[in-house]
Amino acid sequence: MRVFLVAGEPSGDALGAALMAGLRSLCPEVSFAGVGGPLMQAQGLESLFPMTELSVMGLAEVLPRYPALRRRLSQVRRAVLAQDPDLLITIDSPEFNLRLARAVKARSAIRVVHYVAPSVWAWRPQRAARLRGSVDQVLALLPFEPPLIEAAGVACDFVGHPAVSAPQASVAQAAAFRLAQGLGDAPILLLLPGSRRAEVSRLMPVFGAALSRIRTERPDIRAVLPAAPSVAGLVTALSANWPVTPLILDPREMTPPAFVAQKRAAFQAADLALAASGSVSLELAAAQVPMVIAYDMHWLSRVILKRLLRIDTVTLVNLVAESRTVPEFLGHACKPAPIAEAVLDLFDNSNAQQAALALCMARLGQGDEAQGLRAARAVLAGLEPKSG
């Protein structure tokens, strides 16, 4: 079986790698092609071009890159049609991947699976109907998504979320991390400003100022910042003049497995986190780390999304647990003073959020079969033999 996969973000790379491993365990003769990052490449994918060329988010951020993205879209479409795989699996990055799916379906009968349901529950619900005719099957990460997609006439399977099956560091590993980094028994605040250059550039000054205010009230606190590989240099540069120096876990200074181990240990050792909005909230929930969420974007993207959003919270923990225990500071509200106040309050009042984190993980499939294997089973169950 030949599978063509396309991922455009680090989170998609992780999903793709787990799916590839699951497919290989169930179908050893499978072969892979497409676009992916280091994790998918480690599973045997030779990427057509660097995945980072597709990592862009927000209307204002997409516009300057639009000509380059169109060229890459044409290149990937030609590659898919030339290889005529049994499956095209597009992973998240809907602005690119759903265009690719439509272009491929217009010229072939290749079966298309889209991994990660478009967030029609949050904005632009009409996107569900637009899947029909270009996507044969959707793999959903959230339990409330399949009915919304199936109502539009597209098959959809809930396959669990990768956060619930990701390995967690042990208490001993967390203690070793504290010892090795000279953190002692100090309270640890994780700082997670994202993996895209634009969001990191906007959030780092806010996080730095908030950390300074927090340190005034809690002088014993230590900040730990696991930098995403794509923005490690930028994170280091932007934190250089902070009044409080964070401990940066720099992936450029260690092997990928060592960095992953350090990040997991930091999550296990942490008391609280200040994080960008996104799937990282579920990683924190899996490690049972209470959090405050903050996010800002280009003013034009902010205006457009404010008019389109259909929900009162964007944090996945809040949505899955059907609670509002994770504080959010979005857009104009993304300011150091209220963020710092929320972090300080969470130090003393985290019980309600801890309960929501546990409920969220249970609803996402914690304790079930590994998410990558579940996704692989769903893909194979939906695959029909090609005629001829």
KAJO-V507774 format. One record per residue. N is the residue number from 1. RES is the residue in one letter. PSI is psi in whole degrees, 0 to 359 (999 if undefined). OMEGA is omega in degrees with one decimal (999 if undefined). BURIAL is + if it has 16 or more other ideal C-beta (glycine too) atoms within 10 Angstrom, else -. Layout:
n=N res=RES psi=PSI omega=OMEGA burial=BURIAL
n=N res=RES psi=PSI omega=OMEGA burial=BURIAL
This chain:
n=1 res=M psi=134 omega=-179.2 burial=-
n=2 res=R psi=127 omega=-176.2 burial=-
n=3 res=V psi=129 omega=175.8 burial=+
n=4 res=F psi=123 omega=-177.9 burial=+
n=5 res=L psi=147 omega=177.3 burial=+
n=6 res=V psi=118 omega=174.9 burial=+
n=7 res=A psi=149 omega=-177.9 burial=+
n=8 res=G psi=2 omega=-177.6 burial=+
n=9 res=E psi=158 omega=175.9 burial=+
n=10 res=P psi=321 omega=178.7 burial=+
n=11 res=S psi=322 omega=176.6 burial=+
n=12 res=G psi=325 omega=176.5 burial=+
n=13 res=D psi=318 omega=179.1 burial=+
n=14 res=A psi=317 omega=177.5 burial=+
n=15 res=L psi=315 omega=-178.9 burial=+
n=16 res=G psi=318 omega=-179.4 burial=+
n=17 res=A psi=317 omega=179.4 burial=+
n=18 res=A psi=321 omega=177.4 burial=+
n=19 res=L psi=317 omega=178.5 burial=+
n=20 res=M psi=316 omega=178.6 burial=+
n=21 res=A psi=320 omega=178.4 burial=+
n=22 res=G psi=317 omega=178.8 burial=+
n=23 res=L psi=319 omega=-179.5 burial=+
n=24 res=R psi=324 omega=179.9 burial=+
n=25 res=S psi=329 omega=-178.8 burial=-
n=26 res=L psi=337 omega=-175.6 burial=-
n=27 res=C psi=80 omega=-171.0 burial=-
n=28 res=P psi=336 omega=-176.9 burial=-
n=29 res=E psi=4 omega=-177.2 burial=-
n=30 res=V psi=145 omega=173.6 burial=+
n=31 res=S psi=154 omega=-172.4 burial=-
n=32 res=F psi=149 omega=172.5 burial=+
n=33 res=A psi=167 omega=174.8 burial=+
n=34 res=G psi=215 omega=-178.2 burial=+
n=35 res=V psi=127 omega=179.4 burial=+
n=36 res=G psi=176 omega=-178.8 burial=+
n=37 res=G psi=198 omega=-174.4 burial=+
n=38 res=P psi=326 omega=-178.7 burial=-
n=39 res=L psi=318 omega=176.9 burial=+
n=40 res=M psi=325 omega=177.8 burial=+
n=41 res=Q psi=326 omega=177.4 burial=+
n=42 res=A psi=339 omega=177.4 burial=-
n=43 res=Q psi=5 omega=174.2 burial=+
n=44 res=G psi=8 omega=179.5 burial=-
n=45 res=L psi=130 omega=171.4 burial=+
n=46 res=E psi=106 omega=-171.9 burial=-
n=47 res=S psi=139 omega=178.1 burial=+
n=48 res=L psi=324 omega=178.7 burial=+
n=49 res=F psi=169 omega=-178.4 burial=-
n=50 res=P psi=130 omega=-179.6 burial=-
n=51 res=M psi=330 omega=-177.2 burial=+
n=52 res=T psi=339 omega=178.9 burial=-
n=53 res=E psi=344 omega=179.1 burial=-
n=54 res=L psi=356 omega=-174.6 burial=+
n=55 res=S psi=88 omega=178.9 burial=+
n=56 res=V psi=144 omega=-174.0 burial=+
n=57 res=M psi=139 omega=177.0 burial=+
n=58 res=G psi=141 omega=-176.6 burial=+
n=59 res=L psi=313 omega=-177.0 burial=-
n=60 res=A psi=330 omega=179.6 burial=+
n=61 res=E psi=329 omega=-178.3 burial=+
n=62 res=V psi=321 omega=-171.1 burial=-
n=63 res=L psi=312 omega=-179.8 burial=-
n=64 res=P psi=336 omega=-177.9 burial=-
n=65 res=R psi=0 omega=-170.9 burial=-
n=66 res=Y psi=313 omega=179.6 burial=-
n=67 res=P psi=318 omega=179.5 burial=-
n=68 res=A psi=321 omega=179.5 burial=-
n=69 res=L psi=323 omega=177.5 burial=+
n=70 res=R psi=322 omega=177.9 burial=-
n=71 res=R psi=317 omega=179.0 burial=-
n=72 res=R psi=323 omega=177.6 burial=+
n=73 res=L psi=315 omega=178.6 burial=+
n=74 res=S psi=320 omega=179.6 burial=-
n=75 res=Q psi=315 omega=-179.0 burial=-
n=76 res=V psi=318 omega=178.1 burial=+
n=77 res=R psi=314 omega=-179.8 burial=+
n=78 res=R psi=321 omega=-179.4 burial=-
n=79 res=A psi=318 omega=178.9 burial=+
n=80 res=V psi=311 omega=-177.7 burial=+
n=81 res=L psi=324 omega=179.9 burial=+
n=82 res=A psi=322 omega=-177.3 burial=-
n=83 res=Q psi=337 omega=177.8 burial=-
n=84 res=D psi=62 omega=-176.7 burial=-
n=85 res=P psi=169 omega=173.9 burial=+
n=86 res=D psi=329 omega=-177.4 burial=+
n=87 res=L psi=139 omega=164.7 burial=+
n=88 res=L psi=120 omega=178.8 burial=+
n=89 res=I psi=111 omega=177.4 burial=+
n=90 res=T psi=133 omega=-171.3 burial=+
n=91 res=I psi=109 omega=178.7 burial=+
n=92 res=D psi=215 omega=-179.6 burial=+
n=93 res=S psi=59 omega=-169.9 burial=+
n=94 res=P psi=329 omega=-177.7 burial=+
n=95 res=E psi=325 omega=176.5 burial=-
n=96 res=F psi=309 omega=-169.0 burial=+
n=97 res=N psi=325 omega=179.3 burial=+
n=98 res=L psi=331 omega=170.8 burial=+
n=99 res=R psi=319 omega=177.0 burial=+
n=100 res=L psi=315 omega=-179.7 burial=+
n=101 res=A psi=315 omega=179.3 burial=+
n=102 res=R psi=318 omega=-178.7 burial=+
n=103 res=A psi=322 omega=179.5 burial=+
n=104 res=V psi=315 omega=-179.3 burial=+
n=105 res=K psi=330 omega=179.7 burial=+
n=106 res=A psi=343 omega=-174.1 burial=-
n=107 res=R psi=0 omega=-175.8 burial=-
n=108 res=S psi=174 omega=175.2 burial=-
n=109 res=A psi=20 omega=179.6 burial=-
n=110 res=I psi=133 omega=178.3 burial=+
n=111 res=R psi=132 omega=-177.5 burial=+
n=112 res=V psi=126 omega=174.0 burial=+
n=113 res=V psi=127 omega=176.3 burial=+
n=114 res=H psi=123 omega=-175.2 burial=+
n=115 res=Y psi=119 omega=-174.6 burial=+
n=116 res=V psi=105 omega=-179.1 burial=+
n=117 res=A psi=137 omega=173.5 burial=+
n=118 res=P psi=142 omega=-174.8 burial=+
n=119 res=S psi=65 omega=-177.8 burial=+
n=120 res=V psi=341 omega=176.5 burial=+
n=121 res=W psi=343 omega=-177.0 burial=-
n=122 res=A psi=318 omega=-177.8 burial=-
n=123 res=W psi=158 omega=-179.6 burial=+
n=124 res=R psi=65 omega=-178.8 burial=-
n=125 res=P psi=340 omega=179.8 burial=+
n=126 res=Q psi=346 omega=178.6 burial=-
n=127 res=R psi=333 omega=179.5 burial=+
n=128 res=A psi=316 omega=-179.8 burial=+
n=129 res=A psi=330 omega=-178.3 burial=-
n=130 res=R psi=346 omega=176.1 burial=+
n=131 res=L psi=329 omega=-175.3 burial=+
n=132 res=R psi=128 omega=-179.4 burial=-
n=133 res=G psi=338 omega=178.8 burial=-
n=134 res=S psi=341 omega=179.5 burial=+
n=135 res=V psi=131 omega=-179.4 burial=+
n=136 res=D psi=331 omega=-174.9 burial=+
n=137 res=Q psi=142 omega=176.4 burial=+
n=138 res=V psi=137 omega=173.0 burial=+
n=139 res=L psi=120 omega=-175.1 burial=+
n=140 res=A psi=143 omega=178.4 burial=+
n=141 res=L psi=342 omega=-174.5 burial=+
n=142 res=L psi=140 omega=-170.7 burial=+
n=143 res=P psi=338 omega=-178.1 burial=-
n=144 res=F psi=3 omega=-175.6 burial=-
n=145 res=E psi=321 omega=-175.6 burial=+
n=146 res=P psi=315 omega=-179.9 burial=+
n=147 res=P psi=325 omega=-179.1 burial=-
n=148 res=L psi=322 omega=-179.4 burial=+
n=149 res=I psi=318 omega=-178.6 burial=+
n=150 res=E psi=331 omega=177.0 burial=-
n=151 res=A psi=337 omega=177.7 burial=-
n=152 res=A psi=2 omega=176.2 burial=+
n=153 res=G psi=21 omega=-179.7 burial=-
n=154 res=V psi=132 omega=178.1 burial=+
n=155 res=A psi=139 omega=-177.8 burial=+
n=156 res=C psi=133 omega=179.6 burial=+
n=157 res=D psi=130 omega=171.2 burial=+
n=158 res=F psi=119 omega=-175.3 burial=+
n=159 res=V psi=9 omega=-179.0 burial=+
n=160 res=G psi=171 omega=-179.2 burial=+
n=161 res=H psi=140 omega=-177.7 burial=+
n=162 res=P psi=337 omega=-178.4 burial=+
n=163 res=A psi=328 omega=-174.6 burial=+
n=164 res=V psi=337 omega=-178.8 burial=+
n=165 res=S psi=0 omega=178.4 burial=+
n=166 res=A psi=137 omega=178.4 burial=+
n=167 res=P psi=145 omega=177.5 burial=-
n=168 res=Q psi=147 omega=177.1 burial=-
n=169 res=A psi=152 omega=177.7 burial=+
n=170 res=S psi=167 omega=176.0 burial=-
n=171 res=V psi=321 omega=179.3 burial=-
n=172 res=A psi=320 omega=178.6 burial=-
n=173 res=Q psi=323 omega=176.6 burial=+
n=174 res=A psi=319 omega=178.8 burial=+
n=175 res=A psi=321 omega=177.7 burial=-
n=176 res=A psi=323 omega=177.3 burial=-
n=177 res=F psi=313 omega=178.2 burial=+
n=178 res=R psi=317 omega=-178.3 burial=+
n=179 res=L psi=313 omega=-177.2 burial=-
n=180 res=A psi=327 omega=-177.5 burial=-
n=181 res=Q psi=3 omega=178.8 burial=+
n=182 res=G psi=33 omega=-176.4 burial=-
n=183 res=L psi=343 omega=179.3 burial=+
n=184 res=G psi=225 omega=179.0 burial=-
n=185 res=D psi=14 omega=-177.2 burial=-
n=186 res=A psi=145 omega=173.5 burial=-
n=187 res=P psi=138 omega=-176.3 burial=-
n=188 res=I psi=128 omega=173.2 burial=+
n=189 res=L psi=117 omega=174.3 burial=+
n=190 res=L psi=136 omega=173.2 burial=+
n=191 res=L psi=124 omega=-175.3 burial=+
n=192 res=L psi=86 omega=-173.2 burial=+
n=193 res=P psi=8 omega=175.9 burial=+
n=194 res=G psi=184 omega=-176.1 burial=+
n=195 res=S psi=359 omega=178.3 burial=+
n=196 res=R psi=144 omega=-175.6 burial=+
n=197 res=R psi=318 omega=-176.8 burial=+
n=198 res=A psi=313 omega=-178.0 burial=+
n=199 res=E psi=322 omega=178.1 burial=+
n=200 res=V psi=318 omega=179.5 burial=+
n=201 res=S psi=325 omega=179.9 burial=-
n=202 res=R psi=323 omega=-172.3 burial=+
n=203 res=L psi=330 omega=-175.7 burial=+
n=204 res=M psi=314 omega=177.2 burial=+
n=205 res=P psi=323 omega=178.9 burial=-
n=206 res=V psi=315 omega=179.4 burial=+
n=207 res=F psi=319 omega=-179.8 burial=+
n=208 res=G psi=316 omega=179.7 burial=+
n=209 res=A psi=322 omega=177.2 burial=+
n=210 res=A psi=318 omega=178.9 burial=+
n=211 res=L psi=320 omega=178.8 burial=+
n=212 res=S psi=317 omega=178.9 burial=-
n=213 res=R psi=319 omega=179.5 burial=+
n=214 res=I psi=318 omega=-178.4 burial=+
n=215 res=R psi=331 omega=178.1 burial=+
n=216 res=T psi=320 omega=179.9 burial=-
n=217 res=E psi=329 omega=-179.2 burial=-
n=218 res=R psi=78 omega=-174.6 burial=+
n=219 res=P psi=344 omega=-179.4 burial=-
n=220 res=D psi=354 omega=-174.0 burial=-
n=221 res=I psi=145 omega=174.4 burial=+
n=222 res=R psi=136 omega=179.7 burial=+
n=223 res=A psi=133 omega=178.3 burial=+
n=224 res=V psi=129 omega=-175.8 burial=+
n=225 res=L psi=100 omega=173.5 burial=+
n=226 res=P psi=109 omega=-174.3 burial=+
n=227 res=A psi=134 omega=174.2 burial=+
n=228 res=A psi=142 omega=-177.2 burial=+
n=229 res=P psi=324 omega=-175.7 burial=+
n=230 res=S psi=344 omega=-175.7 burial=+
n=231 res=V psi=17 omega=-175.5 burial=+
n=232 res=A psi=316 omega=179.5 burial=+
n=233 res=G psi=319 omega=179.9 burial=-
n=234 res=L psi=317 omega=178.5 burial=+
n=235 res=V psi=316 omega=179.6 burial=+
n=236 res=T psi=316 omega=-179.0 burial=-
n=237 res=A psi=317 omega=-175.6 burial=-
n=238 res=L psi=338 omega=178.8 burial=+
n=239 res=S psi=357 omega=-174.5 burial=+
n=240 res=A psi=327 omega=-177.0 burial=-
n=241 res=N psi=14 omega=176.8 burial=-
n=242 res=W psi=144 omega=177.0 burial=+
n=243 res=P psi=338 omega=175.9 burial=-
n=244 res=V psi=122 omega=-175.8 burial=+
n=245 res=T psi=121 omega=177.2 burial=-
n=246 res=P psi=159 omega=170.2 burial=+
n=247 res=L psi=111 omega=-178.2 burial=-
n=248 res=I psi=125 omega=171.8 burial=+
n=249 res=L psi=105 omega=-171.4 burial=+
n=250 res=D psi=114 omega=-178.0 burial=+
n=251 res=P psi=345 omega=178.2 burial=+
n=252 res=R psi=345 omega=-175.0 burial=-
n=253 res=E psi=5 omega=-178.8 burial=-
n=254 res=M psi=167 omega=178.1 burial=-
n=255 res=T psi=157 omega=178.4 burial=-
n=256 res=P psi=315 omega=178.1 burial=-
n=257 res=P psi=323 omega=179.5 burial=-
n=258 res=A psi=320 omega=178.9 burial=-
n=259 res=F psi=316 omega=179.2 burial=+
n=260 res=V psi=318 omega=179.4 burial=+
n=261 res=A psi=319 omega=178.5 burial=+
n=262 res=Q psi=318 omega=179.7 burial=+
n=263 res=K psi=316 omega=178.6 burial=+
n=264 res=R psi=319 omega=178.9 burial=+
n=265 res=A psi=322 omega=178.0 burial=+
n=266 res=A psi=319 omega=177.4 burial=+
n=267 res=F psi=316 omega=-179.3 burial=+
n=268 res=Q psi=326 omega=-177.8 burial=+
n=269 res=A psi=341 omega=-171.5 burial=+
n=270 res=A psi=149 omega=174.1 burial=+
n=271 res=D psi=321 omega=-179.2 burial=+
n=272 res=L psi=169 omega=176.6 burial=+
n=273 res=A psi=146 omega=168.0 burial=+
n=274 res=L psi=116 omega=-168.5 burial=+
n=275 res=A psi=153 omega=170.4 burial=+
n=276 res=A psi=154 omega=176.6 burial=+
n=277 res=S psi=142 omega=178.8 burial=+
n=278 res=G psi=192 omega=-175.9 burial=+
n=279 res=S psi=348 omega=178.1 burial=+
n=280 res=V psi=335 omega=178.2 burial=+
n=281 res=S psi=328 omega=178.6 burial=+
n=282 res=L psi=327 omega=173.2 burial=+
n=283 res=E psi=319 omega=178.4 burial=+
n=284 res=L psi=320 omega=178.3 burial=+
n=285 res=A psi=320 omega=179.3 burial=+
n=286 res=A psi=327 omega=177.9 burial=+
n=287 res=A psi=3 omega=-179.9 burial=+
n=288 res=Q psi=45 omega=177.8 burial=+
n=289 res=V psi=113 omega=176.2 burial=+
n=290 res=P psi=150 omega=-170.5 burial=+
n=291 res=M psi=160 omega=166.6 burial=+
n=292 res=V psi=135 omega=-177.2 burial=+
n=293 res=I psi=136 omega=177.7 burial=+
n=294 res=A psi=143 omega=179.7 burial=+
n=295 res=Y psi=145 omega=173.2 burial=+
n=296 res=D psi=163 omega=-177.9 burial=+
n=297 res=M psi=178 omega=176.4 burial=+
n=298 res=H psi=144 omega=-173.9 burial=+
n=299 res=W psi=325 omega=-179.0 burial=-
n=300 res=L psi=315 omega=176.7 burial=-
n=301 res=S psi=322 omega=180.0 burial=+
n=302 res=R psi=315 omega=-179.5 burial=+
n=303 res=V psi=314 omega=-177.5 burial=-
n=304 res=I psi=313 omega=-178.0 burial=+
n=305 res=L psi=324 omega=179.5 burial=+
n=306 res=K psi=324 omega=-179.7 burial=-
n=307 res=R psi=335 omega=-174.6 burial=-
n=308 res=L psi=334 omega=-173.7 burial=-
n=309 res=L psi=138 omega=-179.0 burial=-
n=310 res=R psi=8 omega=-176.7 burial=-
n=311 res=I psi=161 omega=-177.3 burial=-
n=312 res=D psi=2 omega=175.7 burial=-
n=313 res=T psi=145 omega=178.2 burial=+
n=314 res=V psi=358 omega=-177.6 burial=+
n=315 res=T psi=124 omega=-173.9 burial=+
n=316 res=L psi=325 omega=177.6 burial=+
n=317 res=V psi=315 omega=178.9 burial=+
n=318 res=N psi=319 omega=-176.9 burial=+
n=319 res=L psi=313 omega=-176.9 burial=+
n=320 res=V psi=319 omega=-179.1 burial=+
n=321 res=A psi=354 omega=-177.3 burial=+
n=322 res=E psi=48 omega=177.1 burial=-
n=323 res=S psi=176 omega=175.5 burial=+
n=324 res=R psi=44 omega=-174.4 burial=-
n=325 res=T psi=344 omega=178.2 burial=+
n=326 res=V psi=116 omega=-179.7 burial=+
n=327 res=P psi=142 omega=179.3 burial=+
n=328 res=E psi=142 omega=175.0 burial=+
n=329 res=F psi=98 omega=-170.3 burial=+
n=330 res=L psi=145 omega=175.6 burial=+
n=331 res=G psi=236 omega=-178.9 burial=-
n=332 res=H psi=335 omega=-178.9 burial=-
n=333 res=A psi=354 omega=-177.6 burial=-
n=334 res=C psi=78 omega=-175.9 burial=+
n=335 res=K psi=147 omega=-175.7 burial=-
n=336 res=P psi=317 omega=-173.5 burial=+
n=337 res=A psi=306 omega=179.8 burial=-
n=338 res=P psi=329 omega=177.0 burial=+
n=339 res=I psi=313 omega=179.8 burial=+
n=340 res=A psi=319 omega=179.4 burial=+
n=341 res=E psi=319 omega=179.7 burial=+
n=342 res=A psi=320 omega=177.8 burial=+
n=343 res=V psi=314 omega=-179.4 burial=+
n=344 res=L psi=320 omega=178.4 burial=+
n=345 res=D psi=324 omega=-178.2 burial=-
n=346 res=L psi=332 omega=177.1 burial=+
n=347 res=F psi=326 omega=-175.1 burial=+
n=348 res=D psi=348 omega=-173.7 burial=-
n=349 res=N psi=71 omega=-176.3 burial=-
n=350 res=S psi=359 omega=-174.0 burial=+
n=351 res=N psi=316 omega=-178.2 burial=-
n=352 res=A psi=320 omega=179.4 burial=-
n=353 res=Q psi=322 omega=178.1 burial=+
n=354 res=Q psi=319 omega=178.4 burial=-
n=355 res=A psi=321 omega=178.8 burial=-
n=356 res=A psi=323 omega=178.6 burial=+
n=357 res=L psi=317 omega=-180.0 burial=+
n=358 res=A psi=318 omega=178.5 burial=-
n=359 res=L psi=319 omega=178.6 burial=+
n=360 res=C psi=313 omega=-178.9 burial=+
n=361 res=M psi=320 omega=178.6 burial=+
n=362 res=A psi=318 omega=-178.9 burial=-
n=363 res=R psi=338 omega=179.7 burial=+
n=364 res=L psi=1 omega=174.0 burial=+
n=365 res=G psi=20 omega=179.1 burial=+
n=366 res=Q psi=131 omega=-178.3 burial=+
n=367 res=G psi=349 omega=177.9 burial=-
n=368 res=D psi=184 omega=177.0 burial=-
n=369 res=E psi=148 omega=-179.0 burial=-
n=370 res=A psi=138 omega=-173.3 burial=+
n=371 res=Q psi=321 omega=178.9 burial=+
n=372 res=G psi=323 omega=178.4 burial=+
n=373 res=L psi=321 omega=176.4 burial=+
n=374 res=R psi=318 omega=179.4 burial=+
n=375 res=A psi=318 omega=179.5 burial=+
n=376 res=A psi=318 omega=178.7 burial=+
n=377 res=R psi=319 omega=-179.9 burial=+
n=378 res=A psi=319 omega=178.9 burial=+
n=379 res=V psi=312 omega=-177.8 burial=+
n=380 res=L psi=325 omega=178.9 burial=-
n=381 res=A psi=328 omega=-178.9 burial=-
n=382 res=G psi=353 omega=-175.5 burial=-
n=383 res=L psi=127 omega=175.6 burial=+
n=384 res=E psi=137 omega=178.7 burial=-
n=385 res=P psi=139 omega=177.8 burial=-
n=386 res=K psi=139 omega=-179.7 burial=-
n=387 res=S psi=152 omega=177.6 burial=-
n=388 res=G psi=999 omega=999 burial=-
